[in-house]
Amino acid sequence: MTETVIVERRDTVIWISINRPDRRNALNESVASGIIAALDDAEANTEIRAVVLTGVGEKAFCAGGDLQLQADGTPFTINEADPRHYVAALLRRMDRCRLPLIARVNGHALAGGLGLVCACDLVVAREDALIGVTEVKVGLFPAMILPFLLRTTPHRRLMEMCLTGEPITAAEGVIDAIVNYAVPAAELDSKLAWLLDRITDKSPTGIRLGKQGLAKIREMSTDVALEYAPFMLANMARTKDAREGFRAFNEKRSPNWTGE
């Protein structure tokens, strides 16, 4: 049986590739569980500095959910009494990932596929890749991914995309900061490597604790966040990486990160 998710280690980076090119790398339960397992393994390995999420092939990053007509004519079945839907589980796991999570958008990212992009920390995309939420065209709305769309997409652009179902190019997405970098297809991997180099030479402890703190602060009021921040910084300052960082700065040398 073909693996629906391919996991590969490249130096200190884990690459997770959705491997369903015949279905435009559509999401299903197997894909979701594969990505979750890969993130668990990556976080458990202290040598890993970042994770890249991409799709196999050149046509699609991820075309969203794998819509198959059910016996009653609906495109999928969701038990409204059970909040543990596999897409929700995947998005929750991505949201709490303490490693930098970079989307390599090798092709179109539509519907739930755009949700995956927005759940990543950074995005490098082919400039001609289409991104959008097409649910309204089949009588739906992108409800499951809305929390992540709201974080990353300006309100007017979000409403236009949701109400018309019309996608935009990744190059247009840069203007609204939905995408960090949009480049010609031939330059996708070199731009990604450039970005990874700027991340993987930084303190892994600072990044992991920082992402954990950011996730908490995002849900806090300003007053509560300002009470939490000093405790967070005090704990970070006691790490070996922070001490090494300050020593290296004062000694005018590159730090030797241990991830501790």
N, C-alpha and C positions, 0 to 999 in steps of 0.2 A: 504493500500500500504506500502511495506517495505521501510524504510528510507534508502537512498543510503549513507548517512553520519550520523554516530552516534557521538554525542558530549556529553562528560561527564566531570564533574569537580571532580578532586581528590585533595583535599586540595587547594593549590595555583596553581595547574597545570591543564590546559585544555587538555583533550585527544580528538583528532579528528580521528575517524576510518572510513576508506572507507569500506562500507558495501555492497559489491557485490561479495561475494566469489564464486558464481556460474559463474561469468564472470572474475574470477581471479582479482577482484577489479579494473577492467578496468575503465579508465576515460571516463566520458561523461559530458554533460552540467550540469546535476543535481548534480553530484559529485563536479564539479568545483564550482558551486554556493553555495553548502553546505559548502565547506571548506572556501570560501571567507566570508560567513556570520558568520561562527564560529570564524574566525580571527578578524572580526570587533567587535564581542561581547567580545572576550577575551581582546582586546586592550582597550575597553571602561570600563572594570572592573579594578580598580586600585589595587585590591587584587590579581590579577593573575600575576604570576611571570614567567611562561614559558608555551609553547605549545608543545605537543607531537603529531606527525602525524604518523599514522600506518594504517594497514589493518586488516580486520577481517579474522580469520582463520590462518592456518599455512603454506599455500601453496604460497600465493602471497601477497606482500606489494602492488604492483600495476603493472599490466602487460602492462601499456601504454594505448594508445587510444583504444576505443571500435570500432574496425574496422568492419563495416557492409557494404556489397556490395550495392551500389546505383543502380538506374535504368540504368545508363549508364556504369555500370561495375566498377566504381572507388570505393575505399574503404571509402571515405568520401567526403563531399562537403565543400570547402572553397571558400568564395567570395573574390577574390583577390582585389576587390575595397573596402573592409571593413576590417580594421585592428583589429576589436574588437572580435576576435575569443576567445572562452571561455578558451582555454588552455593558450593563451597569457594573458588574464585577470587574470587567477589564478596565473601564474608565476609572473606577475607584483605585485599582492597583497602580495604574499609570500616575494617578494624582498623588499617591503617597510614595512614589519612587524617589529615593534620595540620591540617585545618580543622575547626572545630566542626560536628558532624553532628547535626542535629535531626530526629527523626521527628515528622511531623504526621500523627497517626493519625486519619484522616477516617472510618474505618469499621473493620470487624473485621480483626484481625491474628492469623491462626491458623497453626499449624505453622511452615513456613519464614518466613511473614510476621512471626511473633513473633520469629524469629531476626534478621530485619532490624531490628526495633525494638530488640532487645537489643544489636545491633552499633552502634547510634547512641549518641551521647554523652548526649543529653537527649531527653525525650519529652513532647509535648503532645498530648493525646488527647480525643476526645469521651467524655464520661463513660459513655455507653451502649454504646460500642464493646466487642466481646468480644475478649479476648486469651486465647490458650491453645495447647496442643499436642495435637492430636487424632489423632496417628499411631497410637496404640494401638487406635483404633477400626477401623483397616484392617490390623491385624496388624504394625505397624511401631513404631519408637521414634524420637524426635527426635535421632538420633545426630549429624547434621551440625551442628546448631546448639547442641549441648550446651555447648561451651566458652563461649558467650556467655550461655546461660541460667544457667550456674553462676556467672558474674560478677555477675549482676543480680538473681537470684531466691533468696530464702531457701530453705534445704534442704527444710523440711517442705512449703512451698507448691509447690516444684518437684516433689517426689515425688508429691504429690497430683495435680498437673496431668498429669504424665507417666503415672501409673498409672491414672487414671480417664478421661483424655481430655476432661474437662469444663472448659470455659473459664470465666473470670471476667470481670467488667466492668473497664473501665479505672479506674473509680472505686475498685473494690476493689484494683486494682493499685497505686494511690497508697499504700495502707496498707503494702504490702510494698516500696515504693520501686522497683517495676518501672517505674512511670510517675511522671514529675515532677509533671505537672498534668493533671487531668481536669476538663473544663468542659462545659457545655451546648453543643450543636452550633453554636448561633448565636454563641457566644463563642470558638470555636476559633481563628479567625484573629486576633482582637484579643489573645488571650492569647499566641499565638505571636509576634506583633509586639512585645508587651511584653518577652518573653524575648529576642528577637533584639536589641532596642535595648540590653539590658543586656550583650550579648556583643560587638556590632559596634563599640562605642565603646572597647573595650579594645585593648591592644597586639597587633596581629596577629603580630608576631615572637615575643612572649612566649607566645602561645597555640600557635603552630606548633611552636616548640622545646619547649614544655612538654608538648604531646601526644606528641611524638616521645620525649621522656624518660620520660614516664609509661608508654608501651608497653614500653620497655626495662626499667624498674624493676619492672613487674608480673611479669616472668619471672625476677627476680633474688632471691637470698637477701637477708636483711636486711643482713648484713655487706658483701656485694658492692654492694648499693644505696647504702649509706652511703659507700663508696669512690667510687662513680660520681657521686653527687650534687654534691660540691664542684666537680668538673670541669665538670659541666653548668651549675651556677650561675655559675662563672667565665666560661664562654663566653657565657652569656646577658647577664652584666653588661657585656660589651664591645660589645653591639649598640647601634646608634643609638637604637633604641626605649627601651632601658633607660636610657641617658644622658638622653634627653628626658624620660622618666618621672620620674627623680629631680630634674631641673631644674624641671619643672612643679610637683612636690610642694613643693619649697623656695620656689618663687616664687608658690605658692598660685594656680595657674591650671590650666586644662585642657590636657592634653598634645596635641601635634600629631604623631600617629603617622605614620611614613613606611613602616613595614613592613620596615625594614632593621636 
